[in-house]
Amino acid sequence: MVTYRSPRCSVYEILFLMLTVPLFSSALQVAPPFHYPLALGDKWLFGKEMVKAVKETTTTAGTKYIVLLPTDASLGETRYERVDSGKVFRLNLATKQEELWYDFTVAVKETMSIIHRPTYTLVLTKGSEEFNDMYGHPRRTCTVKVDRLGSSMDDDLTIFDSIGLCWFDWNSVSGGPHFLTGAIIGSRLTHPIPATPFVLPMQIGNRWTSSMGSVMIDTSVVMPNGKLYYHFTGSVFGGGFGEGYYRQEQGMMLQYDGIGAPETVVLAPNVPAGDIYEMLTVSGNRLLLIRSLGTVKSTIFGKERQVFRYSTSIKGMMDSDGYVFCADGFGFTAFGDWQTSFPVTYAIVNGVTYGVASAGEGTPAVPLQSQLEQNFPNPFNPVTTVRFAVATESDVTLTVHSVLGEQVGILTSGRLSPGTYERDFDGSGLASGIYLCRMTAVPRNGAAPSLSVKRMVLVK
């Protein structure tokens, strides 16, 4: 008969096991995959320029890519990228072949990819992985060394987990380093400077009036994305702010642009002065840029408040600037264009009245300038009303275009006297999507012509 006897451990052996087992188990822990964000509407801000994920496209083979559009060549060319299992792929637009660019699964000092070009070869090497708390809390960073074989111009990159490209020195392109000043990933602002609270009061009945007219909130609605938006309507808009549905997150004001479309960032008070934080493609593939003018202290109806200012401009087009000033806890304080600012003289904010209402609330019988207002309703299906103003006798053309520039409708074409006009647009024969309403007014008195463009969203 064999008797089994359990082994005994000495006190020293038990202590050894207690000390070594945790170390051994921690060595077996695997770091989570490196996350490279890439979704429609994501933005990476590099001071006075930016890169934005503007659209999604699918090749004939069925592969989906996100199109990244920079505002300037110093940030590289337009790129088609996709992410799969810790690897970033790009579509070579010349050869129509896919190329592996970043492989975050390789070990430090190992080659991430080799990319062949007609006159040189790129070798991407993973330089290091470490933690950096520049953007609010410690995040993993991955440095990438880009060797350009056959050339003395090498590039250096730093990529942050869950943010993306944050620093690069593209010697071969720009001759100098570029630093990420902020990113808006999934409608969330990431910035080296901690965000300070900023509130634009959103309550039905709120109203802001200037000498050009009024803006007010008349209703609210939960959109298909499950988020609550407030509808801003009125007789005057400026600085890229138009009639539509808006909500607020992290102090930013976000506009609903239709089912499946990314939100437009209209206000971003925590972005430093001079930095661009949004871009939109308008008629003729021009870029409409929204730029922070910074935050200043100002006395609004007897109380000192933080006032955020931003401007819009069409890149490459003179005299296209528009401006909006907005105070924390109050809302709009001024609208303007490149020539004139129109301060708010009367407001109702969360039930409190500021200033004195004048007859007609300051809306003049004859418009001060020729301009196109936002269509209403927007989004629409299938009919919407377009309102526009003519300041002096002018030859006016009002047309509707697809985002590719194709003209799909003519609402007005001819000479008009000063006044305010409305035209209905019927999109019954069009597919759902974003359309551009374009107004040109050429004054008969020889003054400079004006151009206005508004986006319309058709949802069927």
C-alpha positions in Angstrom: 0.0 0.0 0.0 1.4 3.4 -1.1 0.5 6.4 1.0 0.5 9.8 -0.7 2.0 12.6 1.4 1.5 16.2 0.4 4.7 18.2 0.1 5.5 20.8 2.7 7.0 24.3 2.0 9.3 26.1 4.3 8.6 29.6 5.4 11.4 30.8 3.1 9.9 29.0 0.1 6.5 30.6 0.8 8.1 34.1 1.0 10.0 33.5 -2.2 6.8 32.4 -4.0 4.9 35.5 -2.7 7.6 37.8 -4.1 8.2 36.2 -7.4 4.7 35.1 -8.6 3.4 38.7 -8.9 6.5 39.7 -10.9 6.0 36.7 -13.1 2.3 37.3 -13.7 2.9 41.0 -14.5 5.5 40.0 -17.1 2.8 38.0 -18.8 0.4 41.0 -19.0 0.1 42.3 -22.6 -0.3 46.0 -23.3 -3.5 46.9 -25.0 -3.3 47.5 -28.8 -2.1 50.9 -29.9 -5.2 52.9 -31.0 -4.8 55.0 -34.1 -8.0 57.1 -34.4 -9.5 57.4 -37.9 -13.1 58.3 -38.3 -15.1 60.7 -40.4 -15.0 64.3 -39.0 -11.9 63.8 -36.9 -9.6 66.8 -36.9 -5.9 67.4 -36.1 -5.0 71.0 -35.5 -1.5 72.3 -36.3 -1.9 76.0 -35.4 -2.7 78.0 -38.5 -3.3 74.8 -40.6 -5.1 71.5 -39.9 -5.9 68.0 -41.3 -9.5 66.7 -41.4 -11.1 63.4 -42.2 -13.5 64.8 -44.8 -15.1 61.7 -46.3 -15.3 57.9 -46.6 -14.7 56.3 -50.0 -14.8 52.7 -51.2 -12.7 51.2 -54.0 -14.0 48.9 -56.7 -12.6 46.0 -54.7 -14.8 47.0 -51.7 -12.0 48.4 -49.5 -13.1 51.4 -47.4 -10.7 54.4 -46.8 -11.0 57.6 -44.9 -9.9 60.6 -46.9 -7.6 63.0 -44.9 -7.4 66.5 -46.4 -4.8 69.1 -45.2 -5.3 72.8 -45.5 -1.7 73.3 -46.7 0.9 71.3 -48.5 3.3 71.7 -45.6 1.1 69.1 -43.8 1.5 66.6 -46.7 -0.8 65.5 -49.5 -4.4 64.3 -49.4 -4.2 60.7 -48.0 -6.5 57.7 -48.1 -6.1 55.6 -45.0 -7.6 52.7 -43.1 -6.8 50.9 -39.9 -6.8 47.1 -39.4 -5.4 45.1 -36.4 -2.9 47.8 -35.2 -1.7 48.6 -38.7 -2.3 51.7 -40.8 -2.6 51.3 -44.6 -2.6 53.9 -47.3 -3.9 53.8 -50.9 -1.3 54.9 -53.4 -3.3 57.1 -55.7 -0.8 56.8 -58.5 -0.6 53.0 -58.6 -4.0 52.3 -57.0 -2.1 49.8 -54.8 -2.4 49.6 -51.0 0.7 50.2 -48.9 1.4 49.4 -45.3 2.7 52.5 -43.4 2.5 52.0 -39.7 2.7 48.6 -38.0 2.3 49.2 -34.3 2.5 45.5 -33.5 6.3 45.3 -34.1 8.8 45.6 -31.3 10.9 48.7 -30.7 13.8 49.2 -33.2 12.1 46.9 -35.7 11.0 47.9 -39.2 7.4 48.9 -39.5 7.2 49.0 -43.3 9.2 49.4 -46.5 7.7 51.6 -49.2 9.1 51.8 -52.7 9.0 54.9 -54.9 10.4 55.3 -58.4 13.5 57.3 -57.3 13.8 56.2 -53.6 12.7 53.8 -50.9 11.1 54.7 -47.5 12.0 52.6 -44.5 9.9 53.2 -41.4 11.4 52.1 -38.1 9.7 52.0 -34.7 12.0 54.2 -32.6 10.5 54.0 -29.0 7.4 53.6 -26.9 6.9 55.7 -23.8 4.3 57.6 -21.9 3.6 61.3 -22.2 1.1 63.4 -20.3 1.0 66.4 -22.6 -2.6 65.9 -23.5 -4.3 65.7 -20.1 -3.3 62.2 -18.8 -0.4 59.8 -19.6 -0.7 58.3 -23.0 1.6 55.9 -24.9 3.6 57.5 -27.7 5.3 55.8 -30.6 8.2 57.5 -32.4 8.8 56.6 -36.0 12.0 57.2 -38.0 11.5 57.5 -41.7 14.7 56.9 -43.7 14.6 58.0 -47.3 17.2 55.7 -49.0 18.9 57.5 -51.8 18.3 60.9 -50.1 19.7 62.9 -47.2 16.2 64.0 -46.2 14.8 61.9 -43.4 11.6 62.4 -41.5 10.7 62.0 -37.8 7.2 61.4 -36.4 5.6 61.0 -33.0 2.2 59.4 -32.8 0.0 59.4 -29.6 -2.3 56.6 -28.6 -5.9 57.6 -29.2 -4.9 60.9 -30.7 -2.8 60.2 -33.8 0.0 62.2 -35.4 1.1 64.8 -32.8 4.5 65.9 -34.0 6.5 65.6 -37.1 9.5 67.0 -38.8 9.0 66.4 -42.5 12.3 67.7 -43.6 11.6 66.4 -47.2 8.5 68.5 -47.4 8.4 71.6 -45.2 11.9 72.0 -43.8 10.7 72.4 -40.2 8.8 70.7 -37.4 5.0 70.8 -36.9 3.4 70.4 -33.5 -0.1 69.4 -32.8 -1.9 72.2 -31.0 -5.1 70.2 -30.5 -7.3 67.5 -31.9 -11.1 66.9 -32.1 -11.7 63.2 -32.1 -15.3 62.0 -32.1 -16.5 65.5 -31.1 -14.2 65.6 -28.1 -11.5 68.2 -27.8 -8.0 67.1 -26.8 -5.7 69.9 -26.0 -2.4 70.5 -24.1 -4.2 73.4 -22.3 -6.9 72.2 -19.8 -10.3 73.2 -21.1 -12.1 76.0 -19.2 -15.9 75.9 -18.9 -17.8 77.9 -21.5 -21.5 77.9 -21.8 -23.7 79.2 -24.7 -27.2 79.2 -23.1 -29.5 76.9 -25.1 -33.1 77.3 -24.1 -36.2 77.7 -26.2 -37.1 81.4 -26.3 -33.5 82.7 -26.0 -33.0 85.6 -28.5 -30.1 87.9 -29.5 -30.8 91.1 -31.6 -28.4 93.4 -33.4 -29.1 96.3 -35.9 -29.1 93.6 -38.7 -31.9 91.5 -37.1 -32.4 88.7 -34.6 -31.3 85.1 -33.9 -33.5 83.0 -31.6 -34.0 79.4 -30.4 -37.5 78.2 -31.4 -37.5 74.5 -30.7 -35.5 71.4 -29.8 -35.4 67.9 -31.3 -33.6 64.6 -30.8 -31.9 63.6 -34.0 -31.3 60.1 -35.3 -27.9 60.0 -33.6 -29.8 60.1 -30.2 -28.5 63.6 -29.3 -30.6 66.7 -28.4 -30.2 69.7 -30.7 -31.7 73.2 -30.5 -33.0 75.0 -33.6 -31.6 78.5 -34.2 -33.6 80.6 -36.6 -33.8 84.3 -37.4 -33.2 87.1 -39.9 -29.5 87.6 -39.6 -26.5 85.4 -39.3 -22.8 85.9 -39.8 -19.3 84.5 -39.4 -20.2 81.1 -40.7 -23.0 80.6 -38.2 -26.3 79.9 -40.0 -29.8 78.7 -39.3 -29.7 75.1 -38.2 -29.6 72.5 -35.3 -26.9 72.9 -32.7 -25.8 71.3 -29.4 -23.0 71.9 -27.0 -20.2 69.6 -25.7 -17.0 70.5 -23.8 -17.9 74.2 -24.4 -17.9 73.6 -28.2 -20.9 74.4 -30.3 -21.6 71.6 -32.8 -24.0 71.7 -35.8 -26.0 68.7 -37.0 -25.2 68.1 -40.7 -27.5 65.1 -41.5 -27.7 61.3 -40.9 -24.2 59.8 -41.0 -22.4 63.1 -41.5 -19.9 64.4 -38.9 -20.9 67.4 -36.9 -19.5 70.8 -37.8 -17.5 72.5 -35.0 -18.7 76.1 -35.0 -17.4 77.4 -31.6 -14.3 76.1 -29.9 -13.5 78.6 -27.1 -10.5 76.6 -25.8 -8.6 76.8 -29.1 -5.8 79.4 -28.9 -6.1 82.6 -31.0 -5.0 82.3 -34.6 -5.6 78.5 -34.7 -7.9 76.9 -37.3 -10.3 74.3 -35.8 -12.7 73.5 -38.7 -12.8 73.5 -42.4 -15.6 72.9 -44.9 -15.5 72.4 -48.6 -17.7 74.9 -50.5 -18.5 75.7 -54.1 -15.6 75.1 -56.5 -13.8 73.0 -54.0 -12.7 76.0 -52.0 -12.0 75.7 -48.3 -14.0 77.6 -45.8 -11.8 77.9 -42.7 -13.1 78.7 -39.1 -10.4 80.3 -37.0 -10.2 81.2 -33.3 -9.6 84.8 -32.5 -9.1 84.1 -28.9 -11.0 84.9 -25.7 -11.0 88.3 -24.0 -12.7 89.9 -21.0 -15.4 92.4 -21.9 -18.3 94.1 -20.1 -21.7 92.8 -21.5 -24.7 94.7 -20.3 -22.9 95.7 -17.1 -21.2 92.4 -16.3 -17.7 91.3 -17.1 -17.6 88.1 -19.1 -15.3 85.9 -21.1 -16.0 86.6 -24.8 -14.8 84.1 -27.5 -14.3 85.4 -31.0 -14.0 83.5 -34.2 -13.9 84.2 -37.9 -14.5 82.4 -41.1 -12.9 83.0 -44.5 -12.7 81.2 -47.8 -9.1 80.4 -48.5 -7.7 82.3 -51.4 -10.7 84.7 -51.6 -10.3 88.3 -50.4 -12.9 90.1 -48.4 -14.7 86.9 -47.5 -14.2 87.1 -43.7 -17.1 86.9 -41.3 -17.1 87.3 -37.5 -19.1 86.2 -34.5 -18.5 87.2 -30.8 -20.0 85.0 -28.1 -19.9 85.5 -24.3 -19.8 82.8 -21.7 -23.2 82.4 -20.0 -24.8 85.0 -22.3 -24.5 84.0 -25.9 -24.0 86.1 -29.0 -22.7 89.7 -28.5 -21.9 90.7 -32.1 -22.1 89.6 -35.7 -20.1 91.1 -38.6 -18.3 90.8 -41.9 -14.9 92.0 -43.1 -16.1 95.7 -43.0 -18.5 96.1 -40.1 -19.4 94.7 -36.7 -23.0 94.8 -35.5 -23.2 94.5 -31.7 -26.2 92.8 -29.9 -28.3 95.6 -28.4 -31.2 93.5 -27.0 -31.4 89.9 -25.7 -33.5 87.4 -23.8 -31.3 84.8 -22.2 -32.9 82.1 -20.0 -35.8 84.4 -19.2 -33.7 87.5 -18.4 -34.1 90.5 -20.6 -31.1 92.7 -21.5 -31.3 96.1 -23.3 -34.4 97.7 -24.8 -36.3 96.3 -27.8 -36.9 98.7 -30.6 -39.7 98.7 -33.1 -39.2 95.7 -35.3 -36.3 94.8 -33.0 -33.8 96.7 -35.1 -34.5 95.0 -38.5 -34.3 97.8 -41.1 -36.9 98.0 -43.9 -34.0 98.1 -46.4 -31.2 95.5 -45.8 -27.8 96.9 -45.0 -26.1 94.3 -47.3 -26.9 91.7 -49.9 -26.7 88.3 -48.4 -28.0 84.8 -48.4 -29.6 83.4 -45.3 -29.8 79.7 -44.2 -32.7 77.8 -45.7 -35.5 76.6 -43.4 -36.2 73.9 -42.6 -32.7 72.4 -42.7 -32.4 69.4 -42.9 -35.4 69.3 -45.3 -37.5 66.7 -47.2 -38.2 67.6 -50.0 -39.1 71.3 -49.9 -37.3 74.1 -48.1 -37.5 77.9 -48.2 -34.4 80.1 -49.1 -34.5 83.7 -47.9 -32.1 86.3 -49.1 -31.6 90.1 -48.9 -30.7 92.6 -51.6 -29.3 95.9 -50.4 -29.3 97.8 -53.6 -30.6 97.2 -57.1 -28.6 94.3 -58.4 -28.4 91.5 -60.9 -28.9 88.5 -58.7 -28.3 84.8 -59.4 -29.5 82.2 -56.9 -28.5 78.6 -57.8 -28.2 75.2 -56.1 -25.2 72.8 -56.6 -24.1 69.4 -55.6 -20.9 69.1 -53.5 -19.2 68.2 -56.8 -20.1 71.6 -58.2 -22.9 70.3 -60.6 -25.8 72.8 -60.9 -29.1 71.2 -59.9 -31.4 74.1 -59.7 -31.9 77.8 -60.5 -34.1 79.8 -58.0 -33.5 83.4 -59.3 -31.7 85.0 -62.2 -32.4 88.6 -63.0 -32.5 92.2 -61.7 -34.0 92.8 -58.2 -34.8 95.9 -56.3 -33.7 96.4 -52.6 -35.6 94.2 -50.2 -35.9 90.7 -48.7 -37.0 87.8 -50.9 -37.9 84.1 -50.4 -37.7 81.2 -52.9 -38.8 77.6 -52.4 -36.5 74.8 -53.5 -37.9 71.3 -54.2 -35.5 68.4 -54.0 -37.9 65.7 -55.0 -35.8 64.5 -57.8 -32.5 64.5 -55.9 -30.7 62.0 -53.7 -30.2 62.6 -50.0 -27.1 64.5 -49.2 -25.5 68.0 -48.8 -26.2 70.7 -51.4 -24.8 74.2 -51.7 -27.0 77.2 -52.3 -25.0 80.0 -54.0 -26.0 83.6 -54.3 -24.2 86.3 -56.4 -25.4 89.9 -56.4 -23.8 92.4 -58.8 -24.9 96.0 -57.9 -26.1 98.2 -60.7 -24.3 101.2 -59.2 -20.9 99.7 -59.9 -20.1 98.6 -56.3 -18.3 95.4 -55.6 -20.3 92.2 -56.2 -21.1 89.9 -53.3 -21.0 86.1 -53.0 -22.8 84.0 -50.3 -22.9 80.2 -50.0 -25.0 78.1 -47.6 -25.2 74.4 -47.1 -28.5 72.6 -47.3 -29.1 69.0 -46.1 -31.7 66.9 -47.9 -32.8 63.9 -45.9 -35.3 61.4 -47.4 
